[in-house]
Amino acid sequence: MTTDPNASDERTARTDEHRDERAAKANASDAEAASPTGAGSEPESDEPEIVDGRTIEHLLTDHERDIASTAKGTDATAAKRPTLDLPRLELGRRDFMKAGAAVGAMSGLAGCTSILADEDGDDSGGAAAGGEHSVAPGEHDEYYGFLSGGHTGEIRVVGLPSMRELMRIPVFQAESARGYGHDAKTSRMLEEEGDGHVWGDTHHPRVSQTDNDYDGRWLFVNDKANGRMARVDLEYFETDAITNVPNCQGVHGACMQLPDTQLVFGVGEFRVPMPNDGRDVQSPDEYGSVLTAIDPETMDIEWQVEVDGNMDNGDGGKEGRWFFATGYNSEEGVTESEMARSDRDYVKAFDIPAIWDAVESGEYEEISGVPVVDGTMDSSLNEGDRPIVRYVATPKSPHGVSVTPDGNYAIASGKLDPTCTIIDIEAIAEVDDPQDSIVGRPRVGMGPLHTAYDDRGHAYTTLFIDSQVAKWDYEAAVEAEAGSEEPIVEKHDVHYNPGHLIAAESYTASPQGDYLVSLNKLSKDRFLPVGPIHPENDQMFYIGDDEAGMQLIKDKPSYPEPHDASIVHKDKIEPAKTWDTDDYELDYVAEGEESFERVDDGTVEIEMWARRNEYAFPEVTLREGDEVRLKISNIETTSDVIHSIAIPEYDINLALAPQDTREVTFTADQPGVFWAYCAYFCSALHLEMRSRILVEPEE
């Protein structure tokens, strides 16, 4: 259901009395609260904040409990939902924690059940399903959607607008269907750059660009859990490089220097000692977080910049000079209470050419083999008229930041504040006080997290607590007074609690302006129950008709837990149908070139091929204790004829696309008869495709 935020609806009528009463109390009790546009200030006391006789922590616990019961809301429970007509610009962090998290969240989430129905009782979930946005069997989608897989450590590829899942690309963990982590190359990559980790947490997939448009060459993604960055080759839809990032724990944001993917940036989140080798463990003042710059061609680390506080998300300007990262914990605390003392945090604006100048002039400290430049507030490199990092103060704990398609603004979403902060990028280099680069702060709703764009000057921001997406005009927000709701065009309920969202080609200079996907953290009652762990809910909207408004097309259950995504038009990606043998280092084994060689008493080298129904060697004889180096090529030339070789007793499972070659080494330490077989159904004689492995026992 599309709602007009400036109009009265049943929620407004139901809560006017409560709102007036509570707003008066809130204004009276918090008249001394600082304005979000002012400088940061410390609270007078570190004691837990009390609201209606309860601490904020207790109220948030109640909020979590209320979330669980919203899926079956009733008129009776709806009537008891309190709301507040919150002050506009005067709303500080403390006000928001009282009103937004403890109260606004309950009304917003409950509204996603009982008030989603329109006057005729129809749920908005199917309002625009099917029709012109459907994709018939056998037809292709217009877009590729690349979704992070979260805890699965993978990238998921879907087609839009069908939302059909097309493929999964394993990145930070072994995966058997594609044999990733089972052959010598990918297993070595995971081991050498895995630092002992067997899982990852992918968050922000970004596709490489040339001249601020997708070029379809690579996709980059972060591992928030273990501080790694990876590169996916979009010709073969396969991970081809992983970089283990030192001096940080947890790379959260993954972005690029534009317009031509000159660098890939990893935004470090958790503060740790540098190097983290046991020193300074009891000295949090010595901890640091870093922005890491990586060469996209080599995946080598060029430099890092240390900053104050923790960092969160990031995005790059369109012209190549600036990179932006949101931050939290400017207090540099180590507990929740220590991290929540201040009313302000910062967006960090990194001047990339100035950082390069510092590196090239030797103004850095080498830590863990990486040049680390001091970008903290007190650094001498931040003095003078060309600081390497500018700190733009915002309301507490901003979350997402994204640059508008025209490159004019960086917009940071408030999270704990109901506004978005609009930073004029051109002004950053010109003003003496970074605060003067802030040119707008519209009030968009409760819990703004991330913002995407269409091609008509609209921003779309997820409202986690309200369970809505807000559509607003960012140029109108620049012209409006701070805290104004006038730039809001419409809001649409989602199901439930959205995190990221992505519009088609929103990260480029030329968004398509037709489809938008909201990646919702909770699904609750939207799908068949599958036990206590629910799927998440990815909801797709058609946004191409401003007069009709946002139209919800479909729900898609999603395995936990995707975070961000990129949507790329199909014409910008050219996947291979078969492997080009020049694109890998191993020598291709053609028919007639197969070989079995005993190199010495304990080493055997086998080179063989596979095609429908047979392997090059129907039988192989080994001795117990032999080290076996096995190389195998799929000699099929027809696309989509996949073979594999599985020898379960030796934990071997290689997947082979047409013209691909893989290698594995194992020790034949178990005597006996073992069948090597094809684990992909490839022909009518698939079951007969096998090779007998004879391992003779030691005498």
C-alpha positions, 0 to 999 in steps of 0.5 A, a space after each residue: 500500500 502506498 501512503 502519503 506521509 503528509 495525510 491523515 490515515 487511520 494510524 493518525 486518527 487512532 493515535 492523536 490523543 496519545 501523540 499530543 500527550 506524549 509529545 508534550 511530555 517529551 518536549 518538556 523533559 528534554 528541552 535541553 537536548 542538543 540540536 542534531 545540526 550542532 556540535 557533538 556534546 557529552 551527556 552529563 551522566 553515564 547512568 542508564 537513561 530512564 523512560 517511564 521508570 524503565 531503562 532504554 535497554 529494557 524498552 528495547 527488549 520490549 520492542 524485540 518482544 513486540 516484533 515477534 507478536 506483530 504478525 497476528 495483530 488485532 484491532 485491540 492490540 492496534 488500539 493500544 499501540 502508542 505513538 509520538 509526534 516527534 519533534 523535527 530538527 530538535 530530535 536528538 539521539 536520546 529523544 529518538 532512543 526513547 520515542 523511536 526505538 521503544 515506541 515508533 518501532 512498535 507502531 511502525 511494525 504493527 502497521 505492517 500487519 493490520 494496516 497493510 490492507 486497503 479499504 477493501 481488505 486487499 493486502 498490498 503484497 500482490 497489488 502489482 504482481 505478474 502482468 507486464 513484469 512477469 517473465 514467461 518460461 524460456 524468456 530471459 530477464 532484463 537484469 542480473 541481480 548480485 546479492 550477497 549471501 551473508 553467513 553462507 559466504 557466497 554471492 547469489 545471482 538472480 534474474 530481474 524482474 522474475 527474481 528467479 535464482 540463477 546461480 550461486 557463486 561460492 567465495 569464502 567457503 568450500 562448496 561441493 556443487 561447483 567443486 570450489 575449494 576441492 581443486 588445487 587452485 581454489 583450495 590453496 586460495 582459501 587456505 592461504 588467504 583464509 587464515 584458518 577460517 572456513 566460513 565468511 560473511 559477504 555483505 556488499 557486492 559491487 560490480 566494476 565500472 568504466 566511466 561510471 557505468 558497469 563494465 561487466 568485468 569483475 565483482 568485488 565483495 567483502 568478508 565482514 567476519 574475517 577481514 577479507 576482500 574477494 574478486 569474482 570474474 564475471 566472464 566465468 562467474 567464479 571467484 579468482 582472487 582473495 586478499 586477507 586484509 591485515 590491521 583490522 578485524 572485519 571489513 564491512 563496506 566494499 566499494 571502489 574509486 570511480 569513475 574507472 575502478 582505479 582502487 577497491 576499498 575495504 572499510 574496516 569496522 572493528 578497532 584493534 591494536 595494530 599489529 594485532 599480535 598481543 600488544 596493547 590488549 588492555 589499551 583501547 586508546 591504542 586500537 584503530 580502524 583502517 580504510 584499505 585501498 586495493 589494486 583491482 588488477 593484482 588484489 595487492 594492498 596499496 595503503 591503509 588510512 587509520 581513522 578515529 572511531 569505528 567505520 561502517 559503510 562507504 561509497 565513492 564519489 563519481 569524479 575520483 577524488 573523494 571516498 566517503 565512509 560512515 562511522 560510529 563509536 567516536 567515543 572509542 569505547 569497548 562496551 555499548 554504554 561507552 559507545 553511546 555517550 556522545 550525541 554525534 558521530 562522523 562521516 569521513 571524507 577521504 581525499 584520495 589524491 592527498 593520501 597518495 601524496 602522503 604515501 609517495 612522500 613517505 609520510 606513513 608507518 609500515 605495519 604488517 607490511 602495509 603503508 598506514 597513513 595517519 588520518 586521525 583528527 589530531 594527525 599533522 596530515 589533517 592540518 593545513 588547507 588539504 587534510 587527507 580526511 575530513 570529519 563531517 559531524 552527523 547525528 549519532 551512528 549514521 549507517 549507510 552512505 551513498 553518492 547520488 547519480 549526478 555525483 553532487 551529494 553524499 547522503 548518509 542515513 541516520 539510523 538512530 536519527 529520523 533524518 538523512 544528512 546531505 553533504 555537498 561534495 564540491 563544497 567539502 574542499 572549499 569550506 573551512 568547517 566540514 559542517 558547512 558542506 551539509 546542505 540538507 537534512 530531511 526527516 524521512 522516518 524511523 530507522 533510516 539505513 540505506 538509500 538508492 536512486 532512480 533516474 528522476 532525482 528520487 532517493 529511496 531510503 529503507 526505514 528499519 523501524 517503520 518497516 517502510 521505504 521512503 521515496 523523496 526528492 533530494 534536490 527538494 530536500 536541499 531547498 527545504 528547511 532542515 527536518 522538513 518532511 515536504 521532500 517526501 513523495 511517498 512511503 510504502 510498507 515492506 514486510 518487515 524491517 528492511 536493511 539494504 535496498 537496491 535500485 537497478 544500476 543505482 550505483 552508477 551515474 545512470 540508474 535505470 529507474 524501473 526496479 527496486 528490491 528491498 532486502 527485508 530482515 524479517 519475513 514473519 507470516 509471509 511464507 509457509 513456516 519452516 521452523 524457528 529460523 525463517 527465511 528473509 524476504 526480498 521484495 521487488 517494486 516497480 518504480 518507473 511510474 511516478 504517478 502510480 507510485 511504488 508498486 510491489 510486484 513480488 516477495 522472494 524468500 531468501 536464505 539467511 542472510 543477504 545484505 546488499 546487492 547490485 543490479 546490472 543490465 544483461 547487455 553489460 555482462 558477457 558470460 562465457 559458454 565454455 572455458 577458454 583454455 588460454 584463461 587458466 594456467 594448467 595445460 589442457 589435456 586433449 584426447 590422445 594426450 592422456 598419461 599415467 607416469 610413476 615419477 618415483 617409488 612414491 609419486 604418480 602423475 595422472 593426466 586424463 580427460 572426461 567426456 560423456 560416458 567415459 574417462 580416459 582411463 577406465 582403470 588405474 592401479 596405485 600402491 598404498 602410500 602413493 602421492 597422486 597428482 591428478 589433472 583432468 580436462 572436460 573435452 566437451 565443446 557443447 555448453 552446459 555439459 558438466 562433468 565431475 570426478 568424485 572419489 569419496 573415500 579420498 574426499 575428491 570432488 572436482 566439477 568441470 565445465 566444458 573445456 575446463 581443467 582442474 587438478 588435485 593431489 591426494 595420498 592413496 593411503 587406503 588400500 582397496 577398490 574405489 570407484 571414481 565416477 561422474 557426479 553430474 548427470 550428463 547423459 543416458 549412460 551417466 551411471 556407467 561413467 566411471 573409473 576403477 581405482 585399485 590401491 594395492 596394499 603395501 607388502 
